[in-house]
Amino acid sequence: MMKSCFTIFLFSILIAWSCGSPREKREEMVILTSTADSLQSLAPEISFYIYEEKSDFPDAIIEMYSPLGNQVFRPGKVPFEFNIKNYPFDAGLSGFQLNMILNSGDPVGYNSPIFQRDLNEGTYRVVAYLVDGEGLSLKEFGNFVDRDFMVGDTRPFPYQAEPYIVLNMPLNNQKYTDQEEVTIDFLVVGGDMNLDKLKVDIQLNEFHYELQQVTPVRIANLPKGEYMLKVKLMRRDGKDLDGPFSSVTKALKIE
């Protein structure tokens, strides 16, 4: 009888937990941290995990009209123009809806498909992509576009057919509280994770987490402190990619 009651009690806990948790964690990696005293041992364990993400606007398309491939501009204001289809641009979504990254830098958000950026001399790779209501990058084919161009007297990037990675979240030097969930949101451009046998290696200080799909990774219960995040695209056999944008490094702080 006691065993039956315990089973019912445990089942009730599981139901209550599932009802209160709208998103189920998948591929969770829990990190056991050594502690100096018994009070610290009660602290939550650091965990890396993903959710079963919904695909918003899978048919959305973004096309780049300017710059053209390897187009050369004078230093100063460079025009950017996009055509966006099957997406409620500037119609109800909060925050920025179009993000743009130059040379693996931080994304800059826009709510207009036509704008200018003041750029110095150099060779640039632009990745522009649409985002959902949470600010996460849309990841279906057609949801993002990339292009190389030049400003001033410079040379194009060497031809490189290998895929590469850009980081939508977090921003460099972004700050979080120790109660917040850190989201690592990235895009893989110019390749397919399965066909090209790719994986993503996430290194946060001494911690490592790997996955073989393009989906946001969440980190919970990070202790207060400063962290260096490196997100690297590589072959599943462990070989590195040769391109200049195969990895991205950002600093973040937990307060």
C-alpha positions as CSV (number, residue, x, y, z in Angstrom):
1,M,0.0,0.0,0.0
2,M,2.8,2.4,0.9
3,K,4.6,1.5,-2.4
4,S,1.4,2.3,-4.3
5,C,0.9,5.6,-2.5
6,F,4.5,6.6,-3.2
7,T,4.1,5.7,-6.9
8,I,0.9,7.9,-7.1
9,F,2.8,10.7,-5.3
10,L,5.7,10.5,-7.7
11,F,3.4,10.4,-10.7
12,S,1.6,13.5,-9.4
13,I,4.9,15.4,-9.1
14,L,5.8,14.5,-12.7
15,I,2.4,15.7,-13.9
16,A,2.7,19.0,-11.9
17,W,6.2,19.5,-13.3
18,S,5.2,18.9,-16.9
19,C,2.2,21.2,-16.6
20,G,4.3,24.0,-15.1
21,S,7.1,23.6,-17.7
22,P,5.8,24.6,-21.2
23,R,9.2,23.8,-22.8
24,E,11.0,20.6,-22.3
25,K,14.8,20.6,-22.1
26,R,16.6,18.3,-24.5
27,E,20.2,17.1,-24.8
28,E,20.9,18.5,-21.3
29,M,24.4,18.5,-19.9
30,V,24.7,19.1,-16.2
31,I,28.1,20.2,-14.8
32,L,28.9,19.0,-11.3
33,T,31.0,21.7,-9.6
34,S,33.2,21.0,-6.6
35,T,32.4,23.2,-3.6
36,A,34.4,24.1,-0.5
37,D,31.6,23.9,2.0
38,S,28.2,22.3,2.5
39,L,26.2,25.5,2.1
40,Q,27.7,26.1,-1.4
41,S,26.7,22.5,-2.4
42,L,23.1,23.6,-2.3
43,A,23.7,25.9,-5.2
44,P,22.0,24.9,-8.5
45,E,24.2,22.9,-11.0
46,I,25.3,24.6,-14.2
47,S,23.4,23.1,-17.2
48,F,23.6,23.4,-21.0
49,Y,20.5,22.4,-22.9
50,I,18.2,23.1,-25.9
51,Y,14.5,23.3,-26.3
52,E,12.1,22.0,-29.0
53,E,11.9,25.3,-30.9
54,K,9.0,26.2,-33.0
55,S,9.8,27.5,-36.5
56,D,8.2,30.9,-37.0
57,F,7.8,32.2,-40.6
58,P,9.6,29.2,-42.3
59,D,8.5,30.6,-45.7
60,A,9.9,34.1,-45.1
61,I,12.4,35.3,-47.7
62,I,15.0,38.1,-47.6
63,E,16.7,39.2,-50.8
64,M,19.7,41.6,-50.9
65,Y,19.6,44.2,-53.7
66,S,22.5,46.2,-52.4
67,P,25.4,45.7,-52.1
68,L,26.1,43.5,-55.1
69,G,28.7,40.8,-54.8
70,N,32.2,42.3,-54.4
71,Q,30.9,45.7,-55.2
72,V,33.3,48.6,-54.3
73,F,32.2,51.7,-52.4
74,R,34.0,54.8,-51.3
75,P,34.6,55.1,-47.6
76,G,31.6,56.7,-45.9
77,K,27.9,55.9,-46.2
78,V,27.2,52.5,-47.8
79,P,23.7,51.7,-49.0
80,F,21.9,48.5,-48.0
81,E,18.6,47.5,-49.6
82,F,16.6,44.3,-49.0
83,N,13.3,42.8,-50.3
84,I,11.4,40.9,-47.7
85,K,8.6,38.4,-48.5
86,N,6.1,36.2,-46.5
87,Y,7.0,38.0,-43.3
88,P,5.0,40.7,-41.3
89,F,7.8,43.3,-41.6
90,D,7.0,46.4,-39.5
91,A,3.5,45.0,-38.7
92,G,3.1,43.8,-35.1
93,L,6.4,42.3,-34.0
94,S,8.1,44.0,-31.2
95,G,11.8,45.0,-31.4
96,F,14.0,44.9,-34.5
97,Q,13.0,42.5,-37.2
98,L,16.0,42.6,-39.5
99,N,19.5,42.0,-38.1
100,M,22.7,42.5,-39.9
101,I,26.2,41.3,-39.0
102,L,29.4,42.6,-40.5
103,N,32.6,40.5,-40.3
104,S,31.4,38.4,-37.3
105,G,30.7,41.5,-35.2
106,D,27.6,42.2,-33.1
107,P,24.3,42.3,-34.9
108,V,22.7,45.7,-35.5
109,G,18.9,45.7,-35.8
110,Y,16.7,47.6,-38.3
111,N,13.0,48.1,-38.9
112,S,13.4,49.3,-42.4
113,P,14.6,47.3,-45.5
114,I,16.5,50.4,-46.8
115,F,19.3,52.1,-44.8
116,Q,22.9,53.2,-44.8
117,R,25.9,52.4,-42.7
118,D,29.0,54.6,-42.3
119,L,32.0,52.3,-43.0
120,N,35.7,52.7,-43.2
121,E,38.0,51.2,-45.8
122,G,38.1,47.4,-45.6
123,T,36.7,44.2,-47.0
124,Y,33.3,43.2,-45.5
125,R,31.1,40.1,-45.3
126,V,27.5,41.0,-44.5
127,V,25.0,38.5,-43.2
128,A,21.4,39.8,-42.9
129,Y,18.6,37.7,-41.4
130,L,15.1,38.0,-40.0
131,V,14.2,37.4,-36.4
132,D,11.2,36.1,-34.5
133,G,9.3,37.7,-31.6
134,E,11.9,36.7,-29.1
135,G,14.7,38.1,-31.2
136,L,16.0,34.7,-32.2
137,S,17.3,34.3,-35.8
138,L,15.1,32.5,-38.3
139,K,17.0,29.6,-39.6
140,E,15.2,28.2,-42.6
141,F,16.6,28.5,-46.2
142,G,15.7,31.9,-47.5
143,N,15.5,33.5,-44.0
144,F,19.0,34.9,-44.3
145,V,21.4,36.1,-47.0
146,D,25.1,36.9,-47.2
147,R,27.3,39.0,-49.5
148,D,30.9,40.2,-49.7
149,F,31.7,43.8,-50.7
150,M,34.6,46.3,-50.4
151,V,35.0,49.9,-49.2
152,G,38.0,51.8,-50.5
153,D,41.2,50.5,-52.0
154,T,41.2,46.9,-50.7
155,R,41.1,43.3,-51.9
156,P,38.3,40.8,-51.8
157,F,38.3,37.9,-49.4
158,P,40.1,34.8,-50.9
159,Y,37.5,32.4,-52.4
160,Q,36.3,30.1,-49.7
161,A,33.6,27.4,-50.3
162,E,33.5,26.3,-46.7
163,P,30.5,27.0,-44.5
164,Y,30.9,29.5,-41.6
165,I,29.0,30.6,-38.5
166,V,27.6,33.9,-37.1
167,L,26.4,34.7,-33.6
168,N,23.1,36.4,-33.0
169,M,23.2,36.1,-29.2
170,P,24.8,37.1,-26.9
171,L,26.3,40.4,-27.7
172,N,29.9,41.1,-26.8
173,N,30.3,42.2,-23.2
174,Q,26.6,41.4,-22.5
175,K,25.6,41.3,-18.9
176,Y,23.2,38.9,-17.1
177,T,22.0,38.3,-13.6
178,D,22.8,35.0,-12.0
179,Q,19.0,34.2,-12.3
180,E,18.9,34.6,-16.1
181,E,19.1,32.0,-18.7
182,V,22.0,32.7,-21.2
183,T,21.0,32.1,-24.8
184,I,23.5,31.2,-27.5
185,D,21.8,31.8,-30.9
186,F,23.8,31.2,-34.1
187,L,23.4,30.7,-37.8
188,V,25.4,28.4,-40.1
189,V,25.8,29.9,-43.5
190,G,26.8,28.1,-46.7
191,G,26.5,24.6,-45.4
192,D,24.3,21.8,-44.1
193,M,25.0,20.3,-40.7
194,N,24.2,16.7,-41.8
195,L,25.3,16.7,-45.5
196,D,28.6,18.4,-44.7
197,K,29.0,16.5,-41.4
198,L,29.4,19.5,-39.2
199,K,29.1,20.2,-35.5
200,V,29.2,23.2,-33.3
201,D,31.6,23.3,-30.4
202,I,30.7,25.8,-27.6
203,Q,33.4,26.6,-25.1
204,L,32.6,28.8,-22.1
205,N,35.8,29.2,-20.0
206,E,36.6,25.5,-19.1
207,F,33.1,24.2,-20.0
208,H,32.4,22.5,-23.4
209,Y,29.1,21.6,-25.1
210,E,28.7,20.2,-28.6
211,L,25.7,19.8,-30.9
212,Q,25.0,18.8,-34.5
213,Q,22.0,21.0,-35.3
214,V,21.3,24.7,-35.7
215,T,19.2,25.6,-32.7
216,P,19.7,28.0,-29.7
217,V,21.6,26.6,-26.7
218,R,20.6,27.7,-23.2
219,I,22.8,27.9,-20.2
220,A,21.4,28.1,-16.6
221,N,22.8,28.7,-13.2
222,L,26.1,30.2,-14.2
223,P,27.9,31.6,-11.1
224,K,28.7,35.3,-11.0
225,G,31.9,36.2,-12.8
226,E,33.4,37.0,-16.2
227,Y,33.3,34.4,-19.1
228,M,34.8,34.1,-22.5
229,L,32.5,32.4,-25.0
230,K,33.8,30.7,-28.2
231,V,31.4,29.2,-30.7
232,K,33.2,27.2,-33.3
233,L,31.9,25.4,-36.5
234,M,34.0,22.3,-37.3
235,R,33.9,18.9,-38.9
236,R,32.4,16.0,-36.9
237,D,35.8,14.2,-37.3
238,G,37.4,17.0,-35.3
239,K,39.0,18.8,-38.3
240,D,38.9,22.6,-38.3
241,L,37.5,24.7,-41.1
242,D,39.9,27.0,-42.9
243,G,37.6,30.0,-43.4
244,P,38.1,33.3,-41.4
245,F,34.6,33.2,-40.0
246,S,34.5,29.6,-38.7
247,S,34.5,30.7,-35.1
248,V,33.2,33.7,-33.0
249,T,34.4,34.8,-29.6
250,K,32.4,37.0,-27.2
251,A,32.9,38.1,-23.6
252,L,30.0,38.0,-21.1
253,K,29.5,38.8,-17.5
254,I,27.2,37.3,-14.8
255,E,26.4,39.8,-12.1
